[in-house]
Amino acid sequence: MYLMLRLVIVSPKYQMNIGYIARIAKNFGIEKLHIVKPRANIVGKKAIMFSKHAHDLLENAAIHNDLTSAINGCDVVIGTTGLIKKANPRLRKVYYVDELAKRFKNSKVCLVIGRDDIGLKSDELEMCDAIAYIPASKKYPVLNISAAVAILLYSFRSHIFKEKISHDKEYYMEKEALFELIRKLVYNKKELREKEDVIKTFKKVIDRAEPTMHELRSLIIALK
């Protein structure tokens, strides 16, 4: 699997959770944390203590003023919520956590983790292309955010070892070539407005279709 995974934490409140998330992120190979408007000192004493040997992720974290900038550049944005009714299934697809890695294995994926206390707000969930669902107990379905991060990253990481890296890297390169062709075609149409929105729509359609290598190459030939 050739997976590009970005981890975004929205407005974390407690240093303990921030530290635990950094440690878990490093356990699963995340090299950069993206944090939106932290409400606690991410390099505070407790955060550093609970991060153990992952304090460098906190010291070098990218801090964002809003979720829009944090998810910029990703093909697929996956939100999280313990309250599945909060995520309107008519507007986005809800996936069990073990389906995510397979479904989006050839995409630049952004995992968005909500606040420690209130999770993601409705308008933030609206910005997501899909929702990750962890099937916890109905009596108490809301997980601590560090536990949710561990489950999600394990799901993606374990799937990596079930795929052939060489094939997926080649697939990813072919898909990037297709996206570049689409970008050129869109920008050559001077009368077309909102060009970036059109390109994003094409990317989402292709990601959801999961074309085979043969289909990708056929599309590239047709568009050249």
N, C-alpha and C positions, 0 to 999 in steps of 0.2 A: 504494500500500500504506500502510495506517495501522498501523505496527508499533511496539509497545512492547517494547524489548529490554533486559534487564538482564544485565550481565556479572558473574559471581561467580567469584572466584579463591579456591581453598581452600588455606590454609596455605602460601603461597609461601616458598621457602627462600633464593633468591638475589636480591640487589638488582638485578643486571643484567636478569634476566627480568622483575622487577616494573617496571623502567623501560621496557623494550621494550614490555611489554603496555600500559602507560599511553599510550605514543606511538601504538601501533597502534589502541588504542581511540579516541583522539581523531581519528585519520585517518578512522575510519569512523563518526564522529558520536556515540559514546558520551559522555554528559555526566556520568556518575557511575560510579565503580568501587565494587564491594562485595567486601570482602576478609574471609575467615574466618581468624581466628587466625594472622596473619602470623608467620613465624619469622625474619624479617629486618626491619630498619628500613625502612619503605616510603618514608621521606623522607631516607634516608641519602644520602651523597655519590654513590655509584655509581648508586643508583636515580634520583636527580634528573638525573645526567649523561646516562644512557641514555634518559630520558624526553624529553629535549630541551625542546620547547615545550609538553609535556603535564604538566609538574610540578604544575599546579593540580589535576589529577585525583588525584594522590597526596596532596597536601596536604588535599584535601577528601573523601577516600575514606571510605565508611561501613565501619567495622570491626565485625565480628560475632563473638560468642563461639561460635556454632555454625551449621551449615548451615541448620537449621530457620528461624532468624530471617532469614537471608540470602535465602531463597527465598519468604518469606511475601508473599502478595499476588499471586503469579504464577499464571496459568492452566495453563501447561505448563512443566515443568522438564526441560531436556535436559542429560543428563550426557555426559561424554566419556571414552573409554578407547582406548588403542592395542591393548589385549589384548581382542579381541572376545569370547573365551570367558569372560572375567570377568563380562560382562554377560549374564545368563541370558535368552535370547530368549523363554522361556516366561513371563517376568514383565513384560517391556516390549518395545516395538517398537524395532528397530534400523533407523536410516535412514542412507542415504548422505547426505553433507553437502549435496549439491546438491538433495536432496528436502526439506530441512527448512523453508526459507523459504516454499516453495509450500504445504507441508502445514499449517504453523502461522501463516500470514500474517495471520490476524485474531485472534490470541491475544496475551496478555501473556506473552511468552516469557522464560524465565530460562536462560541458558547457564552451566553449571557446569564450570569448568576445574579439574582436579586438581593435586596437588602436583608440583613440579619433579622429584622423585625417585621417588615411588611412586604418583603419580596419585590417583584416587579410591578409597577403600576400598569393600569390598563393601556395607557398610551404607549408605554414601552413595549408591551406585548404586541401591540399593533405593528411595531417596527420589525417584528420577527417573522421569518418565513415559515418557521416550524416551531413546535413546542415539544420539549422533552418531558416524558411522563415516567416517573419512577413509581411503580406499583407498590406503595407502602400500605400499611394498615388503614382502612377507612376510618377507624376510630381516632387515629392520630397520623394523618398523611403528610404533615409538614416536617421536612427534615431540616436539621441544622445545615447551613450553607456549606460548611466544610465537608460534611458527610455527602451532600449532593455532588460536590466537586469530585470527591473520591470515586463515587459510583460512575459518574459520567466519563471521567478520564480513564478509568479502568476499562470501561466499555470500548472506548476508541482504541486504547493501547493494546488490549487483548486481540482486537480484530486485526491489527497490523501484522501480528505473527501468524495469521491464518491466510495471508495473501502473499503473492510473489511480488517482491519489491520492483524487480526489473520491469515486469509487465505494466504495473501501475504507473511507474514513472514515465514510461513511454506513452501510456494512455493520457496522462496529465499533459504532457508536452503537445500531443495532438490536439487536445481540447483547447489549450492555450492558443495554438495556431489558428483554430477555428474562430475563437473569440476575437483574435486580432484581425482576421478577415472581415468579420461582422462589423468591428469598429471602423475599419476603413470604408466599408460600404455605407455605413450610416453617416459618417462625416463627409462623404462625397455628395450627399443629398442636401444641398444648401437650403432647400425649402423646408426641411424637417426640423421642427423645434424639439426641445427637451431631448437632445441626442443621448445624453448619459442615461436618462430614464429608459429610453428604447433599448440601449445596450444591456442594461441591467435586466430588462424583461426577457431579452433573448437568452441571457445567461441562466436565468431561473428556469425557463422552459427547457433548455438543454439539460440542466442538472436534474430536473424532475423526470425527464424522459430516459435518462441513463442509456444513451446510445452505445452500441458496441463499437469496437475499434474500426471495424469495416464501415459502419454507418458514419462515424466521424470522418473517416478519410473520403467517403463518398460525398459528404457535405462540403468538405474542403475543395475537392475537385470541381464540384458544381459551382462554387462561389468564386473560384479563381478566374 
